[in-house]
Amino acid sequence: MKKSALWFLCAAAIAGWLPAEAANLVNETFTYPDGKITTAPGTVWVNNYPPTNEAAVVGGRLVLDDALNESVRTDFSNSLPAGSALYAGLTVNFSALPQGVGNFFAFFRQSITDNLSARVWASTNLAAPGKFRLGIARASELPVLVPRDLSLGQAYRITVRHQTGNNHTSRLWLDAKAEDDTAVMVETLPSDMPVPMGHFGFLQTASFYYGPGNSMGKLTVDNLRVATNFADVELARFTSLTGPPGPAQLGALGMPGLAVELQAAPVLGDSNAWTTMAVTNFDAAGALIVADPPAGGPTNRFYRFAVP
């Protein structure tokens, strides 16, 4: 099965680093039985726009299909007041290209009110034939797109930030390694309408706002996290290191229940140098401690997590 690297760090660089406290609002792995998501056992998803009972989970991933029209959302336990910063991280994999000017498929929603912000877009605009791009729009305008052509059948990690105060902006990162990774970041123009946010949702459509034939394509979504800082929407991040001398023992935080491989390499830049050292899962609290027994000598080693 194809793996996608989520993170890599020189072990020496992570010793002593601790994460900041944050409010985790959504941790969703879509591990429901195949079927409609709003009626699944234990679901946290409700209908946002009719029709109902269209959006479905297949194989542990939410399927978004532009031939359908249901929009769904999950509600935060407490709305985030105007002036707050919200982050969302999600993994997407497209099986069909967007059509026309494209459309958005994910969003933050104002508390109780139908006002959608930080709209995550897919479009073929500016992309090479057979490729597409991802971007973000503040509201109903067309998006600003990350200048990188993307391929069908490939998983990508999207990170979104929406600030809710005066002159706020929305940002989108594509496969970012850190919040200051501006090479893969785009940002909307500012808005002067501060509003509280209480929901995150998804949209399926071939026509919303932009008329028939303007669709986001077909895709799956997995491993959604919503929180109040960038680090807490990453799938996995290293937090501590003990050793060498002796076996390296790495601490990490990540998506609760997420299955990962710990991989190590002696150098960066060689895709064939990575070796799987352990296969394990984050616990129910999103914590993980994993050892790399061979890392007992003086040679530098680099580590990363890979996810199926």
C-alpha positions as CSV (number, residue, x, y, z in Angstrom):
1,M,0.0,0.0,0.0
2,K,1.3,3.4,-0.9
3,K,2.5,5.5,2.1
4,S,2.7,9.3,2.3
5,A,5.4,10.9,4.5
6,L,3.9,13.3,7.0
7,W,6.9,14.7,8.8
8,F,10.6,14.3,9.2
9,L,13.0,15.8,11.7
10,C,16.6,15.3,12.7
11,A,16.3,13.6,16.1
12,A,18.8,15.9,17.7
13,A,16.7,18.9,16.8
14,I,13.6,17.7,18.7
15,A,15.0,17.0,22.1
16,G,13.3,19.1,24.8
17,W,10.6,20.5,22.5
18,L,7.1,20.6,24.0
19,P,3.8,21.4,22.4
20,A,1.7,24.4,23.3
21,E,-1.7,23.8,24.9
22,A,-4.6,24.2,22.7
23,A,-8.3,23.6,22.3
24,N,-9.0,20.5,20.2
25,L,-12.4,20.8,18.7
26,V,-12.6,17.9,16.2
27,N,-10.7,14.6,15.9
28,E,-12.4,12.6,13.1
29,T,-11.0,9.5,11.5
30,F,-14.3,8.5,9.8
31,T,-14.1,5.0,11.2
32,Y,-17.8,4.4,10.7
33,P,-19.4,1.5,8.9
34,D,-19.9,2.0,5.2
35,G,-23.0,4.0,4.6
36,K,-24.6,7.4,5.2
37,I,-22.5,9.5,7.6
38,T,-25.4,11.4,9.2
39,T,-27.1,8.1,10.3
40,A,-23.9,6.2,11.2
41,P,-23.6,4.8,14.8
42,G,-22.0,7.4,17.0
43,T,-21.8,10.0,14.2
44,V,-21.0,13.6,15.0
45,W,-22.3,14.8,11.6
46,V,-25.6,16.4,10.8
47,N,-27.2,17.7,7.6
48,N,-26.2,21.2,6.7
49,Y,-28.0,21.7,3.4
50,P,-30.6,19.4,1.8
51,P,-31.1,16.9,0.4
52,T,-30.4,14.4,3.2
53,N,-28.8,11.0,3.4
54,E,-26.4,11.4,0.5
55,A,-22.9,12.0,2.0
56,A,-21.4,8.6,2.7
57,V,-18.4,6.9,4.3
58,V,-16.7,4.2,2.3
59,G,-13.6,2.3,3.6
60,G,-13.1,4.7,6.5
61,R,-13.1,7.8,4.4
62,L,-15.7,10.4,3.7
63,V,-16.7,10.4,0.0
64,L,-17.5,13.8,-1.7
65,D,-19.1,13.4,-5.1
66,D,-20.1,16.3,-7.4
67,A,-23.0,14.2,-8.7
68,L,-24.6,14.6,-5.2
69,N,-25.7,17.7,-3.3
70,E,-25.9,17.1,0.4
71,S,-23.8,19.3,2.7
72,V,-22.9,18.0,6.2
73,R,-21.3,19.6,9.2
74,T,-20.0,18.9,12.7
75,D,-20.8,21.3,15.5
76,F,-18.2,22.5,18.0
77,S,-19.1,22.1,21.7
78,N,-18.5,25.8,22.2
79,S,-18.5,28.5,19.5
80,L,-15.2,30.3,19.0
81,P,-15.7,34.1,19.6
82,A,-14.8,36.8,17.1
83,G,-11.1,37.4,17.4
84,S,-10.1,33.7,17.7
85,A,-7.9,31.8,15.3
86,L,-9.2,28.4,14.0
87,Y,-7.2,25.7,12.2
88,A,-8.3,22.7,10.3
89,G,-6.2,19.8,8.9
90,L,-7.6,17.2,6.5
91,T,-6.2,14.7,4.0
92,V,-7.8,14.6,0.6
93,N,-7.4,12.3,-2.4
94,F,-9.1,13.1,-5.7
95,S,-10.4,10.6,-8.2
96,A,-12.0,13.0,-10.7
97,L,-11.0,16.5,-11.8
98,P,-13.0,19.6,-10.9
99,Q,-15.0,21.0,-13.7
100,G,-15.6,24.6,-15.0
101,V,-14.1,27.1,-12.5
102,G,-14.2,24.4,-9.8
103,N,-16.0,24.8,-6.5
104,F,-15.4,24.6,-2.8
105,F,-15.8,21.4,-0.7
106,A,-15.0,22.3,2.9
107,F,-15.6,25.4,5.1
108,F,-15.9,26.9,8.5
109,R,-19.5,28.0,9.4
110,Q,-20.6,30.9,11.6
111,S,-22.3,29.9,14.8
112,I,-26.0,29.0,14.2
113,T,-26.0,31.2,11.1
114,D,-25.6,30.1,7.4
115,N,-22.4,32.2,6.8
116,L,-19.5,30.1,5.3
117,S,-15.9,31.2,5.5
118,A,-12.5,29.9,4.6
119,R,-13.9,27.9,1.7
120,V,-11.4,25.2,0.5
121,W,-11.5,25.0,-3.3
122,A,-10.5,22.6,-6.1
123,S,-10.1,23.9,-9.6
124,T,-8.2,23.2,-12.9
125,N,-7.6,26.9,-13.4
126,L,-3.9,27.6,-14.1
127,A,-3.2,23.8,-13.9
128,A,-1.6,21.7,-16.7
129,P,-4.0,19.3,-18.6
130,G,-5.1,16.4,-16.4
131,K,-4.0,18.3,-13.2
132,F,-5.7,20.4,-10.6
133,R,-5.0,23.0,-7.9
134,L,-6.2,23.6,-4.4
135,G,-6.9,27.0,-2.8
136,I,-9.1,29.1,-0.5
137,A,-11.7,31.8,-0.8
138,R,-12.9,34.1,2.0
139,A,-16.5,33.9,1.0
140,S,-18.3,33.8,-2.3
141,E,-15.5,35.1,-4.5
142,L,-13.2,32.9,-6.6
143,P,-10.2,31.4,-4.7
144,V,-6.5,32.1,-4.6
145,L,-4.8,28.9,-5.6
146,V,-1.5,27.3,-4.4
147,P,0.8,27.4,-7.5
148,R,1.4,23.6,-7.6
149,D,-0.2,21.1,-10.0
150,L,-1.7,18.1,-8.3
151,S,-2.5,14.6,-9.5
152,L,-5.5,12.3,-9.2
153,G,-5.0,9.3,-6.9
154,Q,-2.5,11.1,-4.6
155,A,-3.1,12.0,-1.0
156,Y,-2.5,15.6,0.1
157,R,-2.6,17.2,3.5
158,I,-4.4,20.5,3.7
159,T,-4.1,22.9,6.6
160,V,-6.5,25.9,6.9
161,R,-6.4,28.9,9.2
162,H,-9.3,31.3,9.7
163,Q,-9.1,34.3,11.9
164,T,-12.4,35.8,13.0
165,G,-11.5,39.3,14.1
166,N,-11.5,42.6,12.2
167,N,-9.5,42.6,9.0
168,H,-9.2,38.8,9.2
169,T,-7.9,36.6,6.5
170,S,-8.1,32.9,5.7
171,R,-5.0,30.9,4.8
172,L,-4.3,27.5,3.2
173,W,-1.2,25.4,3.3
174,L,-0.5,22.3,1.2
175,D,1.7,19.6,2.7
176,A,3.3,22.2,5.0
177,K,6.0,21.2,7.4
178,A,5.4,24.2,9.7
179,E,3.2,27.3,10.0
180,D,6.0,29.5,8.6
181,D,6.2,27.3,5.5
182,T,5.0,30.2,3.2
183,A,6.3,28.5,0.0
184,V,3.1,26.3,0.1
185,M,0.7,28.9,1.6
186,V,-1.9,31.2,0.0
187,E,-4.0,33.8,1.7
188,T,-7.2,35.6,1.0
189,L,-7.8,39.4,1.1
190,P,-8.9,40.6,4.6
191,S,-12.5,40.9,5.7
192,D,-13.9,43.5,8.1
193,M,-16.7,41.3,9.4
194,P,-15.8,39.6,12.7
195,V,-18.1,36.7,13.4
196,P,-18.0,33.7,15.9
197,M,-17.5,30.3,14.3
198,G,-19.2,27.1,15.6
199,H,-19.1,24.5,12.8
200,F,-16.9,22.8,10.2
201,G,-18.5,21.2,7.2
202,F,-18.3,19.7,3.7
203,L,-20.2,20.4,0.5
204,Q,-21.0,18.2,-2.6
205,T,-22.2,20.1,-5.6
206,A,-21.8,20.8,-9.3
207,S,-23.6,24.2,-9.1
208,F,-23.5,26.0,-5.8
209,Y,-23.0,29.7,-6.3
210,Y,-21.4,29.4,-9.7
211,G,-24.0,27.6,-11.8
212,P,-24.2,24.1,-13.3
213,G,-21.0,22.5,-14.5
214,N,-18.7,24.2,-11.9
215,S,-17.8,21.3,-9.6
216,M,-15.1,20.4,-7.1
217,G,-14.8,16.9,-8.7
218,K,-14.7,13.7,-6.7
219,L,-12.6,13.1,-3.6
220,T,-12.2,11.3,-0.3
221,V,-11.5,13.0,3.0
222,D,-9.7,11.5,6.0
223,N,-8.2,12.4,9.4
224,L,-9.9,15.7,10.0
225,R,-8.7,17.8,13.0
226,V,-9.9,21.2,14.1
227,A,-8.1,23.1,16.8
228,T,-6.8,26.5,17.9
229,N,-3.2,26.2,16.7
230,F,-1.3,24.9,13.8
231,A,0.5,22.1,15.6
232,D,-2.7,20.4,16.9
233,V,-4.1,19.8,13.4
234,E,-1.1,18.0,12.2
235,L,-1.5,14.2,11.9
236,A,1.7,13.6,13.9
237,R,4.5,15.5,15.4
238,F,7.6,14.6,17.5
239,T,7.6,16.1,21.0
240,S,10.6,14.5,22.8
241,L,13.8,12.4,22.4
242,T,15.9,10.4,24.8
243,G,19.2,8.8,23.7
244,P,21.6,8.2,22.2
245,P,23.7,6.8,23.8
246,G,21.4,3.8,24.0
247,P,18.3,3.2,22.0
248,A,16.5,6.3,20.7
249,Q,13.1,6.8,22.3
250,L,10.8,9.3,20.6
251,G,7.7,10.8,22.0
252,A,5.0,12.1,19.7
253,L,1.5,13.5,19.6
254,G,-1.0,12.9,16.8
255,M,-4.4,11.8,15.7
256,P,-6.0,9.5,18.3
257,G,-5.9,5.9,17.1
258,L,-3.9,6.8,14.0
259,A,-1.8,3.9,12.6
260,V,1.7,5.0,11.7
261,E,5.1,3.7,10.7
262,L,8.2,5.2,12.3
263,Q,10.8,5.5,9.6
264,A,14.5,6.3,9.9
265,A,17.2,7.3,7.4
266,P,20.9,8.2,7.7
267,V,20.6,11.1,5.2
268,L,17.9,13.3,3.7
269,G,17.3,13.6,0.0
270,D,17.4,9.9,-0.8
271,S,13.9,8.4,-1.0
272,N,15.3,4.9,-0.9
273,A,17.2,5.5,2.4
274,W,14.1,5.3,4.6
275,T,13.7,2.1,6.7
276,T,10.6,1.2,8.8
277,M,11.7,0.8,12.4
278,A,8.2,0.3,14.0
279,V,4.5,0.0,13.2
280,T,2.2,1.3,15.9
281,N,-0.8,3.5,16.8
282,F,-1.4,6.7,18.7
283,D,-3.4,6.0,21.8
284,A,-6.9,7.3,22.6
285,A,-5.4,10.5,24.0
286,G,-3.2,11.0,20.8
287,A,0.1,10.1,22.5
288,L,2.8,7.7,21.4
289,I,6.2,6.6,22.7
290,V,8.2,4.5,20.3
291,A,11.8,3.2,20.4
292,D,14.4,2.8,17.7
293,P,16.9,0.3,19.2
294,P,19.4,0.4,16.4
295,A,19.9,4.2,17.0
296,G,22.5,3.6,19.7
297,G,25.6,4.8,18.0
298,P,27.0,8.2,17.1
299,T,25.6,8.4,13.6
300,N,23.0,11.0,12.9
301,R,19.5,9.6,12.0
302,F,16.5,11.4,10.6
303,Y,13.0,10.3,11.5
304,R,9.6,10.7,9.9
305,F,6.1,9.2,10.3
306,A,4.3,7.5,7.3
307,V,0.6,6.8,7.1
308,P,-1.2,4.3,4.9
